Amino acid sequence: MPILGKIGGTVEREQADAALFGRDRYLPTSGKRVPNEADRMCGAPGCGGGWTMPWKSRRRPILEREWACSQKCLKALVNSVVRRETGEGIVADETTSHRHRVPLGLVLLAQGWISHPQLRSALDAQRASGRGRIGDWLTQSCGLPEDRIARGLGVQWSCPVLGMDGFSAASMALVMPKRMVAEFGMVPLRVAGSRLLYLAFEERPNAAVALGVEQMSGLKVESGLLPGTKFEAARSAVLAAEGVPVHMKLVADRDGLADGIVRAVEQSQPLATRLVRVHQYYWLRMWLESGATQGIGNLPPGPEDVVDTLFLVGGQR
């Protein structure tokens, strides 16, 4: 993952950019000149060639911050990245880490937003139906506004309730693969100040998703909730907009994952690549040309010259 260095108490933006886009260049927004290509060394562990650019015609691919001088060295770099993403440092499932949270009905009751009879009526309706969320039943049986439900969930999960100001479906459709938007109950809303990405969830924030998006985008992610009707409208708009092309790949094991990444990178020859694990998905994003790297953070300005691949290991679907 990108490494942020601190000098004099300030975070060096160029170092963070270099962690994603390669040691041989800076982003156009950095204001720095492009370093001499002769300074670029093969980054593969154990590379015995010590190749620099004048002696090799191979200028790509670049995997995260490193250039590989050969397919063998690329495989070594990929194996290192795969080991990192298949390691033990996985964010715990929120159902485990937050199992003792106060139920939503009691939160709303404690805030004075519903009465005991209203809560009892909603619980009885939920029990009789055998389905549905308590918030939905409070809306249906008691007429509680969905904004109030969202505020109660915000109190329950200690996160803000977000608004739709500044939302652009066309730009937010480029943040991540649509399959993740549809499957994880979330939608990107907007970027504030060129450094903060707001990520909206319908019921509760998902720390693993937020971390993965933060690592891929290079932006600080702020998670929050969006009331039901607004959430569905935003998610539908993002799913309908043009996004980055996505390929789905099923692989048998970690070796198959590494081989699949090597094939994808060798075929596309990207100038920048990033691999991030988000729950069961291994998300590979490749920036193919320099124009694709000129968006906010690491977000592409358009769907051209960027390709996503989602790998599933072990035949998961």
N, C-alpha and C positions, 0 to 999 in steps of 0.2 A: 504494500500500500504506500501511497505517497508519504515521504518523510518531510516534516516541517521543521526547519531549523530556526532557532531564535538567536538573534544578535541584538544586544542592547535592549532586550525585552520586546522586540518586534519580530513578527513572522516574516521570513523572506519569501515573497511571492515567487521569485524566479526559481528558488529551490523546489517549491511545490510544483510549479509548472514542469520543471525538468524531470521530476519523478514520474510524470505521465508521458510527456511528449519527447523524451529522449535527451541524452546528455549532449547531443550534437547540435541542438538548436534551442531557441527561445520562442515563446509565443510572440506574434506580432505586437501584442499589447504591452509587452514588457519594456519596449523602448531600447532593447539591447541589440547590438549587432550580432549577426550569425557567426559563431566561432568557426575557426578554420577546421575543415573536415579532417585534416591530418591529426587533429587532437582526438579523434574518435577511435577507441580501442574496443576490441571484442569483449563483451561483458560476460561470456559464458564461464562458469567455474571450471577450472582445469584446462582452459584453452591453451595449447602449447605453441600456437602460432604467433601470438602477440601482434596480430595483424592490425595495421592502421590503414586508413582510407587510401593513401597513394598506392599501396601495394595490392589492393584488392578492388576488382571492379564492382563488387556487390555493395550497393548502398542501402539496401533494404533487405529484410524487414527489420523493424524496431519493435521489440516486445517490452512494453512499459518503458523503463528508462534505458534499456540496453540494446545495442546493436549486435547482431550475430554474424560472424564472418563466414559461416557455412551452415549447411543443414544440420550437421552433427552438433554444432554449437547452439543452434536454435533449439534443438531437442533438449539440450542440457538446460537452457534457460526456461523452456516450457515446463520441464520436470520440476524445477525449483518453484515456479509460480503455482503449479498444481499442488505441490506439497503444502504450500502456504494455505491455499484455499480449502484443502481437504483435511486440515489439521483440527485440533481440538478447540480452537478459539472461536466456537460458534455461539452466537447469542441465544440464550435460553428461550424456549417457547413462552410467550406471555401468559398462557394458561397455567403454566407452572409457577412462574415468578410472581404472578399477581392473583393467586388463587384465593387469598384472604381479603380481597377488596370488598368494601361495603356494597351490598346490592343496590342497583339503581333506584328501586322503589324506596328504600330507606334513605338514600341520599336526597331524593326529591322531597320526602317527608320531613327530613331534618331541615331542609332549606325553607320549609313552609310553602312549597309550590303545589303540593297536593294534600288532601286530608286523609285520615285513616279510612273512612268509608270509600273514598275513591280508589285507594290502593287495594282494599279488599275486593272491590268490584272488578278491578282489572285482573287481579290474581285469580279470582273465581272464573272469569271469562277465559283466561289463558289456560287454566287447568281443564276446563270443560272442553276446550278446543283441542288441547294436546299439542299445540304448535304456537309459533309466533313469539316475538320478544315482548317483554313487559312494557317497554316504551311504546311499541305499536298499539298495545291494548289500552294503555293510558290515553293515547290519542283518540282511539276509536270509541272507547266506552266513556271517557271522561272529558273529551274535547281539549286535552292538554296540547298546546301548540308544539310543533316539532322543534322550534327554536328552543323551547324550554327543556325538551328532552335532551337536545344537544348540550345545553348548558349543564344539565345534570350529569351527563357522561363526561363532560370536561372536568367537573369537580371530582368525579369518581376516578378518572385516570390522570388527574393533575396536568392537564394540557389545555391550550386555548381553543376556543371556538372561532373558526376562521370565516372570513367573508369572501365574496366573489370579485372584489375590486381588483382590476388589473389582470384578470384571467384571460388568456389567449389559448384557445384549443390548438391552433396551428403550431405554436412554439412549444406547448407542453406535450404534444404528441411525440416530440423528438427526445424527450427525457429518458424514456425507457421503453422496452418492448410492450406492446399492447396486451400480450398474454399476462404479464405481471399486473398491469392495471386491472384487468378483468378478474384475475384470480385472487389477488390479495386485498380486495376491498379498499382500494386507495386510488387517488388521482393527484398528480402534480398540479398546483394552482398558479404559481407565479414565482418570479425571481425578484427579490427586492435588493436594491443597492449593489447589484452585480455580484453579490457574494452569498446571499441567503435564499435558499429554495424552500418554499412552503409546500408541504405534502399533506394532503387532507385524507383522513380516514372516515369511514361511515360510523363505526361502532367504537373502536379503540385503536390507539397507535400501535404499530408493529415495529419494534426496535430493529429487528433483523433487516426488514425492508428498508427502513430509513438509513441504516448504516451502509447497506449496499449501494443505495442511490447516492449517498454522500461520497463514498469512495469513487464511484464511477464519474460523477459530475464534477468533482473538485469543489463543490459548494457546501457550505454549512446547511444542513437540513433542519428545518423547524417543523415538527409534526403537530397536527391539530385535528379537530373534528369539523365536519361540515354537515348541517342539517340535511335530513333525508332527501327532500325534493331537490334541493340545490346540489347535493352530492350526485344524485342520479343524472341531473342535467349536465353537470360538468364532466362526469365520466363518459356519458353518451357522446358528448361533443368531442372528447379526446379520441375515443374509439373510432369515430367517424372521420377524423382528420387524417391526412397523410403522415405516416411515421417513417422511421428508419426501417429499411427492409430487414426481415428477420428470417433466419433459417433455424429449424429444429433438428437436433441430432440426438439420437439414442446411442449410448455407448455402454459396453458391458461392465467396465471397471475403470480404475484410475489410469491404468496404462492406455486403455482405449480413449479416455478423455485427453490424455497428453498427445496421443497420435492424432486425434481429431483436430486439436488446436494447431499442431504442427502443419497438418495438411491445409487448414484454412489460412494460416498465416503465410505459408509458402505460396499458395495459389494467389492470394490477394496482394502480397508484398506491401503491407501498410507502412505508413510513416509513423504511426502510433497505434498501440494496442493496449487494452486493459482487460483483465479477467477478475471478476468479482463473483462470489457465491451469495445467492439470495435464496435461503431455504433449500429446496431440492434442485434449484437451477444453478448452473455455472454459466454466467453471462459474459460472453466475449464480445467486446466492441472494437471495431477496427476503423481507424481514420485513414482513408486511402490517399487523399491529396491535401495540400496545405490549406486550401480554402475551407476544408471541413473542420479545421481546428480553430477557426476565427470567431467562434461564438462566445457566449458568456460562460465563464468558467471553462469546463470541458464539454459543454453542450454544443452540438453542431448548430450552425445557423440555418441549415436546411437538410433534407433527407439525402441529398446527393453526396456521393463519395464517402458514405458511412454505412457500415454493415454490422448488424448484430447477429450473433449465433447463440442460441440457448441449448446447452448440453444437459441431458438427463442421464444419470449414471445408474446402471443396474436395471434398465428397462422400465423405470418409473414413467408414469404418464400423468 
